[in-house]
């Protein structure tokens, strides 16, 4: 896991981090900060994730962790967009 991906609009980072925490709380994870999200998800999936040195982590497991987080965020954004359209 090389590093943080950059949002297309850098000013959106803070809001995306807030969304990440909010969405994962809805899914039942005990997350207070965006940086701990992947560790909580990994723990919930039974995947050993360390602070540093995860070279032994398979791409499959990394995808399971990231998929849970990113997929949930995308789902929430789509739902919000649908709700917004319904209000119009």
N, C-alpha and C positions, 0 to 999 in steps of 0.2 A: 504494500500500500504506500505508494510514493508520497503523496501529499494531498493537501486540500484542493479540491477542484474550485475554480473561480466561477462565480456566477456571471452571467452575461452582463448584468448590471451590478457592479460592485457595491453600490449603495444598498442593494437588497439583502446583503449578507445577514445583517442583524435580524431582519424580518423572517428570513428563511430559517435561521437558527431558532427563533421563537416558534415558528410553525413546527419545526422538527420536534421540539420538546412537547408542544401542545398535542400533536398527533400521537406521539408515542405514549403520552399519559392516557389518552383516550383508549389506547390498545392495552392498557393495564401495566405498562412499564413504569417503574419508579425512577423517573428522570427529572433532574432539576436543572442540569446544564447540557447544552448541545454536545459538548465534548465527551460526555459519559454515555451518550445514547448507544453507540456501537458496542460498548462493553456490557450494557444491560441487555441488549438484544442477543449478543453472543452468549451471555450467561443463560438467558431464557431458552436458547436453542441448544444448549449443552456444548458449545464450541469454546475451547480454551483460547482466549485472546489476551495477550499481554500488552503492557504499555509500550514496549519496544521489542523488536526482534521477533516478528511474526512471519519470518521467512518460511517456516514450516507449515503455515496455514495454506490449505489448498484453495485454489481459485473457486472451487465449488462452495466451500464454506464461506469464503469472503463474499461471494455472490449472494449467499443466503442471508448474510448479515445486511449487506447493502440493499438487497432487494426488499427486505422487510421495512427498512427505513425509507428509501426512495419511493418504493411502490406505494407506501402508505401516504407519503406526502403528495404524490401525484394524484392519488385517489381523492384526497381531501381537497386539493385545488380544483379538481374537476367537479366535485360535489358543490363547492362554493360557487363556481361559475354557473352551474345549473340552477342553483338557488337564486342567484342574481338575475338570470334570464327569466325565471318564473315570476319574479317581482315586477318585471317590466310589462 
